[in-house]
Amino acid sequence: MAITASMVKELRTKTGAGMMDCKKALKETNGDMDKAVDFLREQGLAAAAKKAGRIAAEGLVYSYIHGNGRIGVLVEVNCETDFVAQTDNFKNLCKDIAMQIAAANPKYLNREEVPAAALEHEKEVLRQQALNEGKPEKIVEKMTIGRLEKYYKENCLLDQEFIKDSDKNIQQVINENIAKIGEKIDIRRYTRYELGEGLQKRNDDFVSEVMAQAK
């Protein structure tokens, strides 16, 4: 079934979810509006969108230390009320996010934080790669955009695959918790320290170590 702009608009009005999320939901459900609403609710996207304009000024500054003090993370995760901030569900979410930062070492919180100069540099590198592979000029731009998605997934926390479930990214994990907890949740900022960072040292597989501890 063809998905029309009016169908996407109707679903967005009903759920408050983003245009691309609505389009995907309709494709997944073959244009069935009711099923598409359920799909967005299951993904936590409808709940997240409806709460996007609310103020989240409570929460926790969560600390995580790994490997006998070799890696340390401080992350501020915000919610709407102190009551929710003290619940086990919220604390577990904060821990998962801190462990993600420790293991995956994201450079940026989200795509918007990537400096324009860094983004342009990456685009040029990816463009030259495609040209060096002999790809025709007319499809190089599309290839560059596609490969840029991989850059975001590797370097932006919200786009990274969740270390406990590679079928989800961190934004989806947050959306699911928004639906479960019933409040707006934001990752505001974080800092990651690694012992001897910048100094010559042995190469440790921190991802495997953090994952082992998470089990």
Backbone torsions as a table, in degrees:
resi	resn	phi	psi	omega
1	MET	NA	135.0	-179.7
2	ALA	-74.0	133.0	179.2
3	ILE	-94.5	116.0	-176.6
4	THR	-94.4	162.7	179.2
5	ALA	-63.6	-33.8	-179.9
6	SER	-68.3	-33.9	177.1
7	MET	-67.4	-42.1	178.5
8	VAL	-62.9	-42.7	-179.7
9	LYS	-63.4	-42.3	179.6
10	GLU	-62.3	-44.0	-179.8
11	LEU	-66.3	-38.2	178.7
12	ARG	-64.3	-39.4	178.6
13	THR	-63.8	-38.9	-178.6
14	LYS	-71.0	-35.2	-170.5
15	THR	-112.6	-25.3	-175.2
16	GLY	79.9	3.8	-179.8
17	ALA	-74.7	164.4	-179.1
18	GLY	-68.2	159.3	-177.6
19	MET	-58.1	-47.4	-178.0
20	MET	-67.1	-36.5	177.4
21	ASP	-65.7	-39.6	178.2
22	CYS	-65.2	-42.6	179.2
23	LYS	-62.5	-42.6	178.8
24	LYS	-64.2	-42.2	-179.4
25	ALA	-61.7	-41.6	179.2
26	LEU	-67.3	-37.1	176.7
27	LYS	-66.0	-42.2	-178.8
28	GLU	-65.0	-28.6	-176.2
29	THR	-108.6	14.4	176.9
30	ASN	56.2	37.8	174.3
31	GLY	83.4	3.9	179.0
32	ASP	-77.5	112.2	-173.1
33	MET	-62.3	-46.2	-178.4
34	ASP	-63.4	-43.3	179.1
35	LYS	-67.1	-33.7	178.8
36	ALA	-66.3	-37.8	176.2
37	VAL	-61.9	-45.9	179.0
38	ASP	-62.4	-39.3	179.3
39	PHE	-60.0	-45.8	179.9
40	LEU	-66.7	-37.9	178.2
41	ARG	-64.9	-41.6	179.7
42	GLU	-63.6	-34.8	179.0
43	GLN	-79.7	-8.9	-178.7
44	GLY	79.4	6.0	-173.8
45	LEU	-76.5	-37.1	-179.6
46	ALA	-66.1	-45.6	179.9
47	ALA	-63.2	-40.8	-178.5
48	ALA	-64.4	-42.4	-178.2
49	ALA	-65.8	-40.5	-178.8
50	LYS	-67.0	-25.6	-177.9
51	LYS	-97.5	1.2	-172.7
52	ALA	-60.7	-33.3	-176.6
53	GLY	-86.6	-2.3	-178.7
54	ARG	-81.2	161.7	-176.4
55	ILE	-94.0	126.9	176.8
56	ALA	-117.0	96.9	-176.2
57	ALA	-117.3	-2.3	175.0
58	GLU	-98.7	-171.0	178.4
59	GLY	130.9	-152.7	-177.2
60	LEU	-139.3	148.8	161.5
61	VAL	-99.6	108.4	-172.0
62	TYR	-101.8	136.3	178.9
63	SER	-112.2	141.3	178.0
64	TYR	-137.4	125.4	178.3
65	ILE	-116.0	131.0	-176.9
66	HIS	-123.0	147.4	171.7
67	GLY	63.0	50.2	179.0
68	ASN	53.9	39.5	175.1
69	GLY	90.4	13.9	-179.6
70	ARG	-81.4	-29.5	176.9
71	ILE	-132.3	135.2	176.5
72	GLY	-131.4	140.5	179.4
73	VAL	-130.5	135.5	168.0
74	LEU	-118.7	126.1	179.5
75	VAL	-134.9	135.4	175.3
76	GLU	-100.3	118.1	177.8
77	VAL	-116.3	124.7	-175.8
78	ASN	-103.5	145.9	170.4
79	CYS	-135.5	-170.4	-173.7
80	GLU	-92.8	-28.3	-175.6
81	THR	-132.8	151.1	176.5
82	ASP	-66.3	-30.3	178.5
83	PHE	-57.9	-49.8	179.2
84	VAL	-64.9	-37.9	-178.7
85	ALA	-58.8	-26.9	-177.4
86	GLN	-94.9	2.3	-179.4
87	THR	-80.5	155.1	178.9
88	ASP	-62.7	-38.4	-179.8
89	ASN	-59.0	-45.0	-178.6
90	PHE	-69.4	-41.4	179.4
91	LYS	-64.1	-38.4	177.7
92	ASN	-65.2	-38.3	176.4
93	LEU	-62.6	-44.5	179.1
94	CYS	-60.3	-41.0	179.4
95	LYS	-64.5	-43.6	179.5
96	ASP	-60.9	-41.3	-180.0
97	ILE	-66.4	-42.4	179.6
98	ALA	-63.7	-41.4	178.3
99	MET	-65.9	-36.4	176.5
100	GLN	-60.3	-46.1	-179.9
101	ILE	-63.6	-41.1	179.1
102	ALA	-62.8	-42.9	-174.9
103	ALA	-79.3	-44.5	-170.1
104	ALA	-98.4	-12.7	174.4
105	ASN	48.0	59.9	179.3
106	PRO	-67.7	141.0	178.8
107	LYS	-78.1	-30.9	-174.8
108	TYR	-134.5	156.4	177.0
109	LEU	-72.4	-47.3	-177.8
110	ASN	-145.9	178.3	-177.2
111	ARG	-63.3	-34.6	-177.7
112	GLU	-64.8	-22.3	-178.9
113	GLU	-84.1	-10.7	179.4
114	VAL	-68.3	121.1	-179.6
115	PRO	-60.0	143.2	-178.4
116	ALA	-56.7	-38.9	-179.1
117	ALA	-65.2	-41.1	179.3
118	ALA	-66.0	-38.5	179.9
119	LEU	-67.3	-43.3	179.3
120	GLU	-65.1	-38.9	177.5
121	HIS	-61.6	-45.5	-179.5
122	GLU	-64.1	-40.2	178.0
123	LYS	-60.6	-42.5	-178.6
124	GLU	-67.0	-40.3	177.6
125	VAL	-62.1	-45.9	-179.4
126	LEU	-65.8	-36.7	178.1
127	ARG	-64.3	-44.5	179.2
128	GLN	-65.9	-36.3	176.5
129	GLN	-59.0	-46.9	-179.4
130	ALA	-63.4	-41.3	178.8
131	LEU	-65.6	-39.8	178.9
132	ASN	-66.5	-23.7	177.2
133	GLU	-81.5	-2.0	177.8
134	GLY	85.3	15.3	-179.6
135	LYS	-73.7	141.1	179.4
136	PRO	-65.2	146.8	-175.9
137	GLU	-54.1	-35.1	-173.3
138	LYS	-68.8	-21.0	179.2
139	ILE	-108.6	-2.5	-178.2
140	VAL	-61.2	-41.0	-177.6
141	GLU	-63.0	-43.1	178.8
142	LYS	-65.1	-39.0	178.4
143	MET	-64.5	-40.5	-179.6
144	THR	-62.4	-43.6	178.9
145	ILE	-62.8	-41.7	179.1
146	GLY	-64.2	-42.5	-179.2
147	ARG	-73.2	-24.4	177.0
148	LEU	-65.5	-28.4	176.4
149	GLU	-60.6	-38.2	178.1
150	LYS	-64.2	-38.5	177.7
151	TYR	-60.6	-45.5	178.2
152	TYR	-61.4	-42.8	-177.6
153	LYS	-65.4	-27.9	-179.6
154	GLU	-85.9	-31.0	-168.7
155	ASN	-112.7	-17.2	-177.9
156	CYS	-107.1	122.9	-174.8
157	LEU	-52.2	-48.8	-175.5
158	LEU	-66.3	-22.8	179.3
159	ASP	-93.1	-11.7	-175.4
160	GLN	-68.9	147.6	172.6
161	GLU	-64.8	136.1	178.9
162	PHE	-67.6	128.9	-175.0
163	ILE	-64.7	-20.7	179.3
164	LYS	-93.3	-13.7	-179.0
165	ASP	-158.5	100.0	-174.4
166	SER	-69.5	-8.1	176.8
167	ASP	-79.2	-8.0	-179.2
168	LYS	-123.0	152.0	167.4
169	ASN	-102.6	174.5	-174.8
170	ILE	-65.2	-35.8	177.6
171	GLN	-61.6	-39.5	178.2
172	GLN	-66.3	-37.4	176.7
173	VAL	-61.6	-43.2	178.5
174	ILE	-63.9	-44.4	179.9
175	ASN	-60.3	-40.4	178.6
176	GLU	-63.0	-38.2	179.6
177	ASN	-73.1	-31.4	174.0
178	ILE	-61.6	-44.4	179.2
179	ALA	-64.8	-38.5	-177.4
180	LYS	-74.5	-44.3	-174.4
181	ILE	-83.9	-33.8	177.7
182	GLY	89.8	15.1	177.3
183	GLU	-132.9	158.5	172.9
184	LYS	-65.3	137.6	178.6
185	ILE	-130.5	131.6	178.5
186	ASP	-131.9	141.2	164.3
187	ILE	-89.9	116.1	-174.4
188	ARG	-88.2	-46.0	-176.9
189	ARG	-165.6	163.1	178.1
190	TYR	-155.2	159.7	174.1
191	THR	-136.2	137.0	178.9
192	ARG	-122.6	128.7	176.9
193	TYR	-115.3	137.9	175.2
194	GLU	-128.3	127.5	-176.7
195	LEU	-55.6	127.1	177.7
196	GLY	72.9	16.9	-178.4
197	GLU	-57.4	130.1	-178.3
198	GLY	92.5	-12.0	177.1
199	LEU	-99.8	156.4	179.2
200	GLN	-72.7	127.0	-179.2
201	LYS	-156.3	171.9	-179.2
202	ARG	-67.9	156.2	-177.6
203	ASN	-92.4	110.0	179.7
204	ASP	-100.9	146.1	176.8
205	ASP	-89.4	82.2	-175.8
206	PHE	-67.7	-32.5	-179.2
207	VAL	-59.7	-47.7	180.0
208	SER	-62.5	-39.7	-179.5
209	GLU	-65.6	-44.7	-179.7
210	VAL	-65.7	-41.0	179.5
211	MET	-62.6	-40.8	179.0
212	ALA	-62.4	-37.8	-179.8
213	GLN	-73.0	-28.2	-177.7
214	ALA	-73.1	-22.5	-177.2
215	LYS	-76.0	NA	NA
